[in-house]
Amino acid sequence: MLSRLLPASLVLSLAVLPAQAQVVQKVKSWIEGDWSLTLGAAGYVAPRFEGASGNLAFYGQPIVSLSKVGKSAPFSSRNDNISFAFVDTDQFRFGANGKLLFARKDNDRDLRGLGTVPWGGELGVFADYYATNWLRLRAEVRHGLAAHWGVVGDLSADAFYDITPALRISGGPRMSLGTSGYFKPYFGVNAFQSANSGLAVYKASGGVKSVGFGGALTWKTTDKVTTSLFAEYTRLTGPAASSSLVKQRGSENQYMIGVSATYRFDFRI
């Protein structure tokens, strides 16, 4: 009887209202609860550009992590990019993540004639798996924006051991991969760039960019503040190592050393 008196569109709207209410309630229930926001920064010394040899430069990097439950993860690394966990359990974390990419200008003598790679970013997802109470496996997959339009992936494994309740040592292997869309702006050399720079023409393909090992000494300064000293060695491989920029003016061996500090905010919604 109701369907005869009301327009069909209104009847349909009344029918879907309960389902919409359930979705809204589920979202509201998921948002409510305890959360943790970790903010900080890392400062480190590394080659002037990826693949460079010789002189080093100082860089800064933000550290941002947001997750539910209101507790810190059993382990986190300076290598972890900006993360927001949708799923956060004692053994598994999954969510969105991103990375800020600084511009690479060609005012360096080894980069002259290659042009500027603009500022940009990468957006994607991450997953953490705590295989044991002393080992974490992590994977990140991100798509480039502005600076490049390729897809990149980072894989890492970190073993960690508490020397004291406040002092932890950690370390493990790393691997980075990418598609040709990533390698082209950073390692490719087209005919125009070759004529201006003196580098051989190089058309980059996709593949494994690097393998390496990183370690850190982390001090839980207070319940909220964490500081660390970290170092990393990376060996460029595949499309990166084969680039004329690296072969003629750079090095496959890349080193990094730095410090970081973070503060954790716990709050309830």
Buried (B, 14 or more C-beta within 10 A) or exposed (E): EEEEEEEEEEEEEEEEEEEEEEEEEEEEEEEEEEBBBBBBEBEBEBBBBBBBBEEBEEBEBEBBBBBBBBBBBBBBBBBBBBBBBEEBEEEEBBBBBBBBBEEBEBEBEBBEBBBEBBEBBBEBBBBBBBEEEBBBBBBBBBBBBEBBBBBBBBBBBBBBEEEEEEEBEBBBEBBBBBBBBBBBBBBBBEEEBBEBBEBEEBEBEBBBBBBBBBBBBBBBBEEEEBBBBBBBBBBBBBBBBBBBBBBBBBBBEBBBEBBBBBBBEBEEE
